[in-house]
Amino acid sequence: MSQPSTSTTELPGLPGGTAAGAFSVADIVVVVLYFVFILAVGIWSSVRASRGTVGGYFLAGRSMSWWPIGASLMSTDVGSGSFIGLAGTAAAGGIAVGGFEWNAIWPLLALGWIFVPVYIAAGVVTLPEYLKKRFGGQRLQIYTSVLSLILYIFTRISTDIFAGALFIQTALGWNLYLSTVVLLAVTAVYTIAGGLTAVIYTDVLQTLIMVLGALVLMFIGFEKVGWYEGLKEKYSAAIPKITVPNTDCHLPRADAFHLFRDPITGDLPWPGLVFGLTVVALWCWCTDQVMVQRSLSAKNLSHAKGGSVFAGYLKLFPVFFLVMPGMISRALFPDEVACVDPEVCKRICGAAVGCSNIAYPKLVIELMPDGLRGLMIAVMMAALMSSLTSVFNSSSTLFVLDIWQRVRKQASEQELMIVGRVFTLILVVISILWIPMVQSANSGKLFDYIQSIGSFLSPPIAALFILAIFCKRVNEPGAFWGLMAGFVAGVIRMILEFSYSAPSCGEEDRRPAVLKDVHYLYFALILFGLTSIVILLVSFCTPAIPEEKVSDCRGRGATEILGMPSSAPAPWAVGPLQSLVYMWFCGLPTNPAPTLSPEERAALEHRLTSIEEKPQWKIVCNISAILLMATNIFLWAYFG
């Protein structure tokens, strides 16, 4: 066997590559214009937004329409980790990973039709706050807030940063840390200054850039391989020149173009993809602060439903502009993307376990013309920044309202606004410090890392919220000990998972049976069932919560959530220019807040907690949801 030459195996941006030389002036201009434009949109939206109250900063004043909500849900979920992870997993294993995108449609509809009405009626800003109102006490609220922050830092933030930095380093040849710091700095500025309004409006713009840029690359890629039939033929023959003797791991999967795979031997077994993934997706879309916060910013329930439906339609597309381009990349560049020999892979991408993660960046560098290559870099920046802004804003919401207020019970509105922004800065610092850890991790399995962490830690939370809504008999002791049992079981599995790494090509699998025989999606289903059983058992063995407390879990009023005082506070003394800049950055009001009469407060609270809908818009939402479900079922059946 002949060794591939350096020119065919080394990627631009990596040692020996020439990314910087391949990157034209037109590409640089596009990237710079993108940065200027996106920052301008963020500043514009923050200037026009209501940022001086908790509700204005964290819930966009509850004034958002359906289309920015749907776009924000989509762009928050499809971050740079999706571009790298989905395309890379598709390059290695085929189309089945697309099920992660299409499965999300059912939880999205559940969000709009089941969960959001409960949250709105309860008048909550954060989901741990709902648990406090539903069960009483504080330990559930604090526990779920801390667990959510842990999940955000070590999965969402770290993986998006690593994936985005990998793409930029590969494409531009920039220093990994410099490019990451610049991205995080720009992201943090308009997140801190603008709150959720800035996040949602920039998400709309970035969703448009993301979809258009990815569609351009998709069409170029399909044209190169001879469209779908050509992809089938070329992918099936995409075998690297250098293989590991006496193994078949270099061969494309026989079921590469099918969603439903063997329940025992499949890399993504169909019962896990249908049922286990649904458990994780319910946490992600229906009980996770990052996603639900967008729907809670809706001006009414119909707009929240419309946002879910719009996001569902958008989620149909990543299979075509992310998953299939990943397969196209393997078909066109099998020696690099599908490498299996550890030494060769190490030389190509720096990861001995494989180089499937470079599938999408490789396609961009090789196929996109000048200018459009810069557009795709902007797309990746859009994906990275969109996800990070959403996580930063939601994390600061959780910290301020569920943790800081427990410590500082008499904290003023101004103090909460400042603490929220400072905590965002702390998250930025932690993210930068965590980059070396992510870089040294098993980068060949980025998507598996993301999904497995979610499968180990999120099912107990999903089980708790579902039972809290549908079973009145569930009480606080049952909820707490169910969460504890699920958390312990999940952490044990997670420790085992990272203690025994999966074997490389040609190596014997020496992992315990619970790891090699129980897929992480199966484990998510088991963990969901275990947590539910413990919650119900403990609840039925302990006194029930009084009926009136379960039926009326409102707590503080909606006007308090949105920071609408009954009497105007003393205005801040506005002096020199630096004072004005400081108060704008911190979202502090420069004018006295309006005084509301008791009747006005009652009317506002009714509007903000109302789940009433106009009949015609209710019908429109229902018909749109039915059409979305029918389309989703057709796609599952066609590619099944």
RAUR-V595813 format. One record per backbone hydrogen bond with DSSP energy under -0.5 kcal/mol. CO is the residue of the C=O (numbers start at 0). NH is the residue of the N-H. E is the energy in kcal/mol with one decimal. If there is no record, write none. Layout:
((CO | NH | E) (CO | NH | E))
//
This chain:
((4 | 7 | -1.0) (4 | 8 | -1.2) (5 | 9 | -2.4) (8 | 10 | -0.5) (10 | 13 | -1.7) (13 | 16 | -3.1) (17 | 21 | -1.8) (18 | 22 | -1.3) (21 | 23 | -0.7) (23 | 27 | -1.9) (24 | 28 | -2.5) (25 | 29 | -2.1) (26 | 30 | -2.2) (27 | 31 | -2.5) (28 | 32 | -2.8) (29 | 33 | -2.2) (30 | 34 | -2.2) (31 | 35 | -2.4) (32 | 36 | -2.7) (33 | 37 | -2.8) (34 | 38 | -2.0) (35 | 39 | -2.1) (36 | 40 | -2.3) (37 | 41 | -2.0) (38 | 42 | -2.4) (39 | 43 | -2.8) (40 | 44 | -2.6) (41 | 45 | -1.7) (42 | 46 | -2.2) (43 | 47 | -2.0) (44 | 48 | -0.8) (48 | 50 | -1.0) (52 | 56 | -2.6) (53 | 57 | -2.7) (54 | 58 | -2.0) (54 | 60 | -2.0) (55 | 59 | -0.6) (56 | 195 | -3.6) (58 | 61 | -2.6) (59 | 62 | -0.9) (63 | 298 | -2.3) (64 | 68 | -1.4) (65 | 69 | -2.6) (66 | 70 | -2.2) (67 | 71 | -2.3) (68 | 72 | -2.4) (69 | 73 | -2.1) (70 | 74 | -2.7) (71 | 75 | -2.2) (72 | 76 | -1.6) (73 | 77 | -2.7) (76 | 78 | -1.6) (78 | 81 | -1.0) (78 | 82 | -1.5) (79 | 83 | -2.4) (80 | 84 | -3.1) (81 | 85 | -1.9) (81 | 86 | -0.9) (82 | 86 | -0.7) (83 | 87 | -2.0) (84 | 88 | -2.7) (85 | 89 | -2.3) (86 | 90 | -2.2) (87 | 91 | -1.8) (88 | 92 | -2.9) (89 | 93 | -2.2) (93 | 96 | -0.8) (94 | 97 | -2.5) (95 | 98 | -2.2) (96 | 99 | -1.6) (97 | 100 | -1.1) (97 | 101 | -1.9) (98 | 102 | -2.4) (100 | 103 | -0.7) (101 | 104 | -1.2) (102 | 105 | -0.9) (102 | 106 | -0.8) (103 | 107 | -2.0) (104 | 108 | -1.9) (105 | 109 | -2.2) (106 | 110 | -2.4) (107 | 111 | -1.8) (108 | 112 | -2.4) (109 | 113 | -2.4) (109 | 114 | -1.9) (110 | 115 | -3.0) (113 | 117 | -0.8) (114 | 118 | -2.3) (115 | 119 | -3.1) (116 | 120 | -2.2) (117 | 121 | -1.7) (118 | 122 | -0.7) (118 | 123 | -1.4) (119 | 122 | -1.2) (125 | 129 | -1.0) (126 | 130 | -1.7) (127 | 131 | -1.8) (128 | 132 | -2.0) (129 | 133 | -2.6) (130 | 134 | -2.9) (130 | 135 | -0.5) (131 | 135 | -2.1) (137 | 141 | -2.6) (138 | 142 | -2.5) (139 | 143 | -2.6) (140 | 144 | -1.7) (141 | 145 | -2.5) (142 | 146 | -2.7) (143 | 147 | -2.2) (144 | 148 | -2.3) (145 | 149 | -2.2) (146 | 150 | -2.5) (147 | 151 | -2.6) (148 | 152 | -2.4) (149 | 153 | -2.3) (150 | 154 | -1.5) (150 | 155 | -1.1) (151 | 156 | -3.4) (152 | 157 | -1.2) (154 | 158 | -1.9) (155 | 159 | -2.0) (156 | 160 | -2.4) (157 | 161 | -2.4) (158 | 162 | -2.8) (159 | 163 | -2.7) (160 | 164 | -2.8) (161 | 165 | -2.6) (162 | 166 | -2.1) (163 | 167 | -2.5) (164 | 168 | -2.9) (165 | 169 | -2.3) (166 | 170 | -2.8) (167 | 171 | -3.1) (167 | 172 | -0.7) (167 | 173 | -0.7) (168 | 172 | -1.2) (174 | 178 | -2.4) (175 | 179 | -1.6) (176 | 180 | -2.5) (177 | 181 | -2.2) (178 | 182 | -2.1) (179 | 183 | -2.7) (180 | 184 | -2.4) (181 | 185 | -2.2) (182 | 186 | -2.5) (183 | 187 | -2.8) (184 | 188 | -2.0) (185 | 189 | -1.5) (186 | 190 | -1.5) (187 | 191 | -3.0) (188 | 192 | -2.4) (189 | 193 | -1.5) (190 | 194 | -2.0) (193 | 196 | -0.5) (193 | 197 | -0.6) (194 | 198 | -1.8) (195 | 199 | -2.9) (196 | 200 | -2.5) (197 | 201 | -2.3) (198 | 202 | -2.0) (199 | 203 | -1.8) (200 | 204 | -1.7) (201 | 205 | -2.7) (202 | 206 | -2.5) (203 | 207 | -1.8) (204 | 208 | -2.2) (205 | 209 | -2.8) (206 | 210 | -2.7) (207 | 211 | -2.3) (208 | 212 | -2.5) (209 | 213 | -2.2) (210 | 214 | -2.2) (211 | 215 | -2.1) (212 | 216 | -1.9) (213 | 217 | -2.2) (214 | 218 | -2.4) (215 | 219 | -2.1) (216 | 220 | -2.7) (217 | 221 | -2.8) (218 | 222 | -2.1) (219 | 223 | -1.6) (220 | 224 | -1.6) (221 | 225 | -1.1) (221 | 226 | -3.6) (225 | 229 | -1.6) (226 | 230 | -2.4) (227 | 231 | -2.2) (228 | 232 | -1.8) (229 | 233 | -2.8) (230 | 234 | -2.9) (231 | 235 | -1.6) (232 | 236 | -0.7) (234 | 237 | -1.6) (236 | 238 | -1.8) (240 | 242 | -0.6) (241 | 339 | -0.6) (242 | 244 | -0.6) (243 | 246 | -0.9) (247 | 250 | -1.6) (252 | 255 | -1.3) (254 | 257 | -1.8) (255 | 94 | -3.4) (258 | 260 | -0.6) (260 | 269 | -2.0) (261 | 265 | -1.4) (265 | 268 | -0.6) (267 | 260 | -0.5) (268 | 272 | -2.3) (269 | 273 | -2.3) (270 | 274 | -2.8) (270 | 275 | -1.2) (271 | 276 | -2.8) (274 | 278 | -1.4) (275 | 279 | -1.4) (276 | 280 | -3.0) (277 | 281 | -2.3) (278 | 282 | -1.5) (279 | 283 | -2.4) (280 | 284 | -3.0) (281 | 285 | -2.0) (281 | 286 | -0.8) (282 | 286 | -1.2) (287 | 290 | -0.6) (287 | 291 | -2.5) (288 | 292 | -2.1) (290 | 293 | -1.2) (290 | 294 | -1.0) (291 | 295 | -2.3) (292 | 296 | -0.6) (293 | 296 | -0.8) (294 | 297 | -1.6) (296 | 63 | -2.7) (299 | 303 | -1.6) (300 | 304 | -2.6) (301 | 305 | -2.7) (302 | 306 | -2.2) (303 | 307 | -1.8) (304 | 308 | -2.4) (305 | 309 | -2.7) (306 | 310 | -2.4) (307 | 311 | -2.1) (308 | 312 | -2.2) (309 | 313 | -2.2) (310 | 314 | -1.9) (312 | 315 | -1.2) (313 | 316 | -1.4) (313 | 317 | -0.5) (316 | 319 | -1.8) (316 | 320 | -2.0) (317 | 321 | -2.1) (317 | 322 | -1.9) (318 | 323 | -2.1) (321 | 325 | -1.4) (322 | 326 | -1.5) (323 | 327 | -2.5) (324 | 328 | -2.4) (325 | 329 | -1.5) (326 | 330 | -2.2) (327 | 331 | -2.1) (328 | 332 | -2.6) (332 | 335 | -0.6) (332 | 336 | -2.4) (333 | 337 | -1.4) (335 | 338 | -1.0) (340 | 344 | -2.8) (341 | 345 | -2.4) (342 | 346 | -1.7) (343 | 347 | -2.0) (344 | 348 | -2.8) (344 | 349 | -0.9) (344 | 350 | -0.8) (345 | 349 | -1.0) (347 | 10 | -0.9) (350 | 353 | -1.0) (354 | 357 | -1.7) (355 | 358 | -1.8) (357 | 361 | -2.8) (358 | 362 | -1.7) (359 | 363 | -2.1) (360 | 364 | -2.5) (361 | 365 | -2.2) (362 | 366 | -2.3) (362 | 367 | -0.5) (363 | 367 | -1.6) (368 | 372 | -2.2) (369 | 371 | -1.2) (370 | 374 | -1.8) (371 | 375 | -2.1) (372 | 376 | -1.7) (373 | 377 | -2.3) (374 | 378 | -2.1) (375 | 379 | -2.3) (376 | 380 | -2.4) (377 | 381 | -2.7) (378 | 382 | -2.6) (379 | 383 | -2.6) (380 | 384 | -3.0) (381 | 385 | -2.5) (382 | 386 | -1.9) (383 | 387 | -2.4) (384 | 388 | -2.8) (385 | 389 | -1.7) (386 | 390 | -2.3) (387 | 391 | -3.0) (388 | 392 | -2.5) (389 | 393 | -2.4) (390 | 394 | -2.7) (391 | 395 | -2.2) (392 | 396 | -1.7) (393 | 397 | -2.3) (394 | 398 | -2.6) (395 | 399 | -2.6) (396 | 400 | -2.5) (397 | 401 | -2.1) (397 | 402 | -0.6) (398 | 402 | -1.3) (398 | 403 | -3.5) (399 | 404 | -1.5) (402 | 405 | -0.7) (402 | 406 | -1.3) (403 | 407 | -3.5) (406 | 408 | -0.7) (407 | 410 | -1.6) (411 | 415 | -2.2) (412 | 416 | -2.1) (413 | 417 | -2.2) (414 | 418 | -2.7) (415 | 419 | -2.2) (416 | 420 | -1.6) (417 | 421 | -2.5) (418 | 422 | -2.7) (419 | 423 | -1.4) (420 | 424 | -1.8) (421 | 425 | -2.0) (422 | 426 | -2.3) (423 | 427 | -1.9) (424 | 428 | -2.1) (425 | 429 | -2.6) (426 | 430 | -2.5) (427 | 431 | -2.1) (428 | 432 | -2.4) (429 | 433 | -1.7) (430 | 434 | -0.7) (431 | 434 | -0.9) (433 | 436 | -0.5) (433 | 437 | -1.9) (434 | 438 | -2.7) (435 | 439 | -1.7) (436 | 440 | -0.6) (437 | 440 | -0.9) (440 | 442 | -2.1) (441 | 444 | -1.9) (442 | 445 | -0.8) (444 | 448 | -2.3) (445 | 449 | -2.3) (446 | 450 | -2.6) (447 | 451 | -2.7) (448 | 452 | -2.0) (449 | 453 | -1.6) (450 | 454 | -2.2) (451 | 455 | -1.8) (452 | 456 | -1.6) (453 | 457 | -2.3) (457 | 460 | -0.8) (457 | 461 | -1.9) (458 | 462 | -2.6) (459 | 463 | -2.2) (460 | 464 | -2.3) (461 | 465 | -2.2) (462 | 466 | -2.3) (463 | 467 | -2.5) (464 | 468 | -1.8) (465 | 469 | -2.4) (466 | 470 | -2.4) (469 | 471 | -0.5) (470 | 473 | -1.2) (474 | 478 | -2.4) (475 | 479 | -2.8) (476 | 480 | -2.6) (477 | 481 | -2.0) (478 | 482 | -2.1) (479 | 483 | -2.3) (480 | 484 | -2.3) (481 | 485 | -2.4) (482 | 486 | -2.7) (483 | 487 | -2.5) (484 | 488 | -2.2) (485 | 489 | -2.5) (486 | 490 | -2.6) (487 | 491 | -2.3) (488 | 492 | -2.0) (489 | 493 | -2.3) (490 | 494 | -2.8) (491 | 495 | -2.2) (492 | 496 | -2.5) (493 | 497 | -1.9) (494 | 498 | -1.1) (495 | 499 | -1.9) (498 | 500 | -0.6) (503 | 506 | -2.2) (507 | 509 | -0.9) (511 | 514 | -1.6) (511 | 515 | -2.1) (512 | 516 | -2.5) (516 | 518 | -0.7) (518 | 522 | -2.5) (519 | 523 | -1.8) (520 | 524 | -1.4) (521 | 525 | -2.4) (522 | 526 | -3.1) (523 | 527 | -2.1) (524 | 528 | -2.1) (525 | 529 | -2.7) (526 | 530 | -2.5) (527 | 531 | -2.1) (528 | 532 | -2.3) (529 | 533 | -2.2) (530 | 534 | -2.6) (531 | 535 | -2.4) (532 | 536 | -2.8) (533 | 537 | -2.5) (534 | 538 | -2.1) (535 | 539 | -2.4) (536 | 540 | -1.0) (538 | 541 | -1.0) (545 | 548 | -0.9) (545 | 549 | -1.5) (546 | 550 | -2.3) (547 | 551 | -1.3) (551 | 553 | -1.0) (556 | 560 | -1.6) (557 | 561 | -2.0) (558 | 563 | -2.9) (559 | 562 | -1.2) (562 | 564 | -0.8) (564 | 595 | -0.7) (571 | 573 | -0.7) (572 | 574 | -0.6) (575 | 578 | -0.7) (575 | 579 | -1.5) (576 | 580 | -2.5) (577 | 581 | -2.4) (578 | 582 | -2.6) (579 | 583 | -2.3) (580 | 584 | -2.7) (581 | 585 | -2.2) (582 | 587 | -2.5) (583 | 586 | -1.0) (596 | 600 | -2.6) (597 | 601 | -2.2) (598 | 602 | -2.3) (599 | 603 | -2.6) (600 | 604 | -2.6) (601 | 605 | -2.1) (602 | 606 | -2.1) (603 | 607 | -2.3) (604 | 608 | -1.4) (605 | 609 | -0.5) (606 | 609 | -0.6) (613 | 617 | -2.2) (614 | 618 | -2.1) (615 | 619 | -2.1) (616 | 620 | -2.4) (617 | 621 | -2.1) (618 | 622 | -2.7) (619 | 623 | -2.4) (620 | 624 | -2.2) (621 | 625 | -2.2) (622 | 626 | -2.4) (623 | 627 | -2.1) (624 | 628 | -2.4) (625 | 629 | -2.4) (626 | 630 | -2.3) (627 | 631 | -2.4) (628 | 632 | -2.6) (629 | 633 | -2.2) (630 | 634 | -2.2) (631 | 635 | -2.4) (632 | 636 | -2.3) (633 | 637 | -2.8) (634 | 638 | -2.4) (635 | 639 | -0.8) (638 | 258 | -2.0))
//
